[in-house]
Structures are given as structure tokens and as C-alpha cells.
Amino acid sequence: MRKNKNKAIELRQQGKTYNEISKELKIAKSTLSSWFKGKNFDKIKADVYSKTQKKWAKNISQFNIDRAKKVWQSRELARNKASLEIGKINRRELFLLGAALYWAEGYKKTKWCISFCNSDPAMIKIMMRFFREICNVPEEKFRLRLQAHPNIKELTTKQFWSKLTELPLSQFNKTQKVISRSSKLRRSANTLPYGTLHILIFDKNLVDKIKGWIAGLEKIQ
């Protein structure tokens, strides 16, 4: 027993916890408590507390990482499931979608020119399909204008939009360089990495037609 007591004290001095000593020596914690009574283990307690604190912090950190990962996976699963609900769209749906997007994002004050601008490549792609398949716009009537801040590479960005819209660089108008008052030339290249693209179609009849479609949407009850 004496041997076990000395071993227990030695382990305690090494910073072992009651649980660790009890498990190793097969001795009840109540017995350990009586053996350690009157012993000055203040420094050991501080070391153990610090060790426990670090272990706790590490466990909490890993718990938060695991929880965040599970939340992200759950949200990603929900988004993927929801995206499948859209499926393929027919001509009628493309017609309504394009008209609604132009109603929301297109320039409606002009009488001579269709002007749709956006920075989202997916939305630009949908609108190009709308103009081609629903509005029957001839390829040569499309004009594109890039609006960009000085931190992006103009040619590279034009090539990106050219590939997306399937229109040659020759159909781009002069790029409009924009410096916002808030950014003061400090805007990151990650912000609007492709700038904003304007789709321009000079066709008075199409202007009137799209405005008529929008008027029809306004009457939906």
C-alpha cells in the first residue's frame, strides 16, 4: 500500500489527474484524496488546470469546426435538392423569365435601345438565350459594353464575356471605366471580378414589344 501511495504522489507531482491516477493504479479516488490531504499541489493544480483548459479549448474548437461542417453540408444538400426542382424550362417559361428579368434589371426609359446590364454570368447567359430564342435578335445586332473598375484586366475580362455570350470581341463597344467614390481605387479584384456587362440592342420595335410584355406582367393578379 505504501508503495502505491508513493507512486500515486509521484504521479500527482507529474501533473496527473485523479482520474488518470485512479485508472493507472486501480485505486479509488476517495483513497487518493486522503493520501493527498495536506500536500501542497498548488503548482500542480495550476499546471493541470492549464493543461485541462488547453484540452477543453482544443475540443471546443474541433467541435465548432465539425458543427460548422455539418451545417454547411446540410445547407448544401438543401440547395442541391432545391435546384433539381427547377429542371429544364420550356419556351413559355423562358419567355416569362426573360421578360421578368428585364422588368427587374433592364433599362426601361429609352425608346430606341434595349439595355440589360448585370455582373452575374448566369443571368447574362439566360438573357442572351431569351434575346436569341424569344426575341429572335440577329447576331449582328448585339452590342456589348464592359463596365469595369481599373483593377481588372480589360482584355481578359472581355474574352470571358465573349466566350459566355458567344459574340466576337469586335461587337464590344468602348469599355467604361468606373471608379466609385467609396473604393478610391482600392477595390479588390475579387469584387466584381468580371465587371458589369451591358447587352445593347438597337431595335425600336423590340423596345416596344418588351415594354408590352412588362405591361402584361403588371396585370397579373
N, C-alpha and C positions, 0 to 999 in steps of 0.2 A: 504493500500500500504506500509505504514511504517513497519507494522508487517511482510509483505512479504520480505521487504528489509533486515530487521534484521535477518530473518530466512535464507535468501539467504547468507548473510555474515557469519552467523554461520555455514552453510553447507560448505561454501568455506573454512572456517578455519579448518574444519574437514578433508579437503583434497578432497572434492567432485569436480568433473569436471563441466565445464559449461554445458555439455550435460546432466549430471546427475541432476544438479540443475534445469535446464530448464524443464526437464521431470517431476521432482517431484513437482515443484511449478507452472507449466504451465505458465512460463514467458519466453519471448523471450530472446535469448542470447544477443541481442543488448542492451536490458534494463539492463541485468546483467552486461554487460561491463561498462555501465555508472555508475551503483551503485558501482562497484569495483574500479573505477578510483581513483587513488591516494592512494589506500590501499596497504599496504606492505604485499604482499603474497609470498615473495621470498622463504621462507622456505616451504610454502605450495606447490609452484610450483615445488620445488626440490623433495618434497615427492611425488607429483602427477607424476612427470616425472619418478621417480624411480619406482613407482607403475606401470605406463604405460609400462616402459621398461621391467619389470619383466613379465607383462602380455603378451607383444609382444614376448618376448623370449620364453615363455611357448607355445604360439600359433604357433610360427615358429617351435619349437621343435616337437610339435604334428603334424604339417603339414608335416615335414620331415619324421616322423615315418609313417604317413598314406601314403605318397607318396612312400616310400620305400616298404611298404607292398603291395601296388597296383602294383608296378614294379615287385616285386617278384612273385606275383600271376599271372601276365601276362606272365612272363617268364616260370613259372611252367606249365601254361596251354599250352604254345607253345611247351615245351619239351614233355609233355604228348601226345599232338596231333601228334608230330613228331614220337614218339616211336611207336605209333599204325600203322604207315606207314610201319614199318618193318614186323610185323606179324610173322607167323611161317615160318621157312626156310625148303626147301626140301633137299634131299640128294645132289643134284648137287650144291646147294648154300652152303651147309656145306663143301663140298669138296673144293670149291673155297675159302671160308672164311678161312678154316684151313690152306690151302696152302699159302694164302696171309699173314696170321698172322705169320706163321713160317718164311716166307721170311723176314718179318719185324723184328721179335723178336727172332727167333731161331738161334742157333749156327750152322754155316754152314761150318766151316773149318775141322771138324772131319770127318774121313772116316768110323768110326765104331759105332758111338753113336748118336742117336737123343737127342738133349738137348734144351729144351724150358724153359725159366725162365721168371717169371713175378710176380709182387706183387698184381695184380688185381684179386680178386677171380672170377669175372665174366669171365675174359679172360681165366683163368686156366680151368674153367668149360667147356667153349666152346672147348678148345684144347683137354681136356680129351674125350669129345664126338667125336671130329674129329679122334683122335687116335683109339678109340674103334670102331666107326661105319664105318669110311672110310678106315683106315689103318689096321683094324682087328687085333690089337695088343692083344695078350693073357694077361689076368690079371696078371699072374705071372712074365711077362717080364717088368712090370713097376717098376721103382725105383724112389724114391723121395728124394730130399735133401733140407733141410731148410737152408737158409742163413739169419742170424738174427743178430741184434745188441744186446749187453748184457742186455739192459733194458727190454726186453720182456721175458715172461715165456716160456721156451722151450717146456715143456710137453703140456701146454695149447694150444700153437700155433700149435704143431704137431697134436693134437686132432682136431683142427679146420680144418686143411688141410686134415686130414684123412677122416673126415666126408664129406667134399666137394668133394674129389676125389673118395670116396667110396673104398679106399685102406687101408689095415691094417697098424698099426704102424711098424710092422715087415718089411715092404717094404721101410722104411726110411733109408737112409744112414746116416752117422755121420753128425751132424749139423755143418755148417760152421759159426763160429762167426766172425763178421766183425766189426771193429772199424774204421770209416772213420777219416781221418786226421782233417777234419773240425769240426766234432762233439766232439771229445776228451772226449768221454763217457758222454756227456751232451745231447745226442739226446733224445727228448721226446718220451714216449711210444706211443703217438698219431701219430707219424711219422712212417710210415710202421708198423702198429700195428701187422701185421701177418708176417713181414719179407718178403722175396722173396722165392718163391718156384721154384725149378728146377725139371722138369719132364725129366727123363732119360730113354731111351730105347736102349739097346744094340742090334742092328739089322742092319747089313751092307746092306742088300737088301732094307730095308725101307729107309735108308740114301740115297741110290742111287735113289730110287723112288721119294722121296720128292724133291731131287735136280732136278730131271727131271721135276717135276710139276712146280717148280720155274722157270726153263728154259722156260717152256711153257708160264708162266705168263709174262716173259720178252719179249716174241714175240708178245704180244697183241698190236695191233695198236690202 
